[in-house]
Amino acid sequence: MKRQVELTFNGITALIESDDEGFFNLNDIWHSFKLPEAKRPKNWRDDMRRVLFAGAKLRSEKGQIPKTLADEDAVYAYAGWVQPEFAF
């Protein structure tokens, strides 16, 4: 079931939509807010891998356009890592 999450940061509001399984592409957040390379989802994923992969809240997909997919809890965890002032 598709879901949507609205995030606001630095005066920019973005509506992020999940896939049919309820996973959100964290790269959409990274691109929407034009975040620096240091805040790329891959960097966060490497830090959080042990915690979130164990609970099946985070997965990565390889391909022509690699994706980091996350459930809604992990979306907020990523947003908080990017900037603690993210408004939910």
C-alpha positions in Angstrom: 0.0 0.0 0.0 1.4 3.4 -1.0 1.9 6.0 1.7 3.0 9.6 1.7 5.2 11.5 4.2 5.5 15.3 4.2 8.8 16.7 5.4 9.7 20.4 5.8 13.3 21.7 6.1 14.8 25.2 5.5 11.5 26.5 4.1 11.2 23.6 1.6 8.4 21.1 1.9 8.5 17.8 0.0 5.9 15.1 -0.2 7.7 11.7 -0.4 5.7 8.7 -1.7 6.4 5.1 -0.9 6.4 2.1 -3.2 3.6 -0.5 -3.1 5.3 -2.2 -0.2 5.4 0.9 1.9 9.1 1.6 1.4 10.3 5.2 0.7 13.3 6.0 -1.5 15.6 8.0 0.8 17.3 9.4 -2.3 14.1 11.3 -3.0 14.6 13.1 0.2 18.3 13.8 -0.5 17.4 15.2 -4.0 14.3 17.1 -2.9 16.3 19.1 -0.3 19.5 19.4 -2.4 21.5 18.0 0.5 25.3 17.8 0.5 27.2 14.7 -0.5 28.0 13.9 3.1 24.2 13.5 3.8 23.7 11.0 1.0 21.6 8.0 2.1 24.4 5.6 1.5 26.5 7.3 4.2 23.6 7.1 6.7 22.8 3.5 5.6 26.4 2.4 6.4 26.0 3.9 9.9 22.6 2.4 10.6 22.9 -0.9 8.7 23.1 -3.2 11.8 20.2 -1.6 13.6 17.7 -1.2 10.8 18.4 -4.1 8.5 17.8 -6.5 11.5 14.3 -5.2 11.7 13.7 -5.2 7.9 13.2 -1.5 8.0 15.8 -0.7 5.4 17.0 -2.3 2.2 19.1 -1.3 -0.8 18.5 -2.1 -4.4 21.2 -2.2 -7.0 20.6 -1.3 -10.6 21.1 1.5 -13.1 19.7 3.8 -10.4 20.6 2.4 -7.0 18.0 3.0 -4.2 18.0 3.0 -0.5 14.5 2.0 0.6 13.1 2.6 4.1 9.9 2.2 6.0 8.3 5.3 7.6 10.2 4.9 10.9 13.5 4.8 9.1 12.5 7.8 6.9 12.2 9.9 10.1 15.4 8.4 11.4 17.2 9.5 8.2 15.6 12.9 8.3 16.8 13.4 11.9 20.3 12.4 10.9 20.3 14.8 8.0 19.2 17.7 10.2 17.8 17.5 13.7 15.5 20.5 13.0 13.5 18.6 10.3 9.8 19.3 11.0 7.6 16.3 10.7 
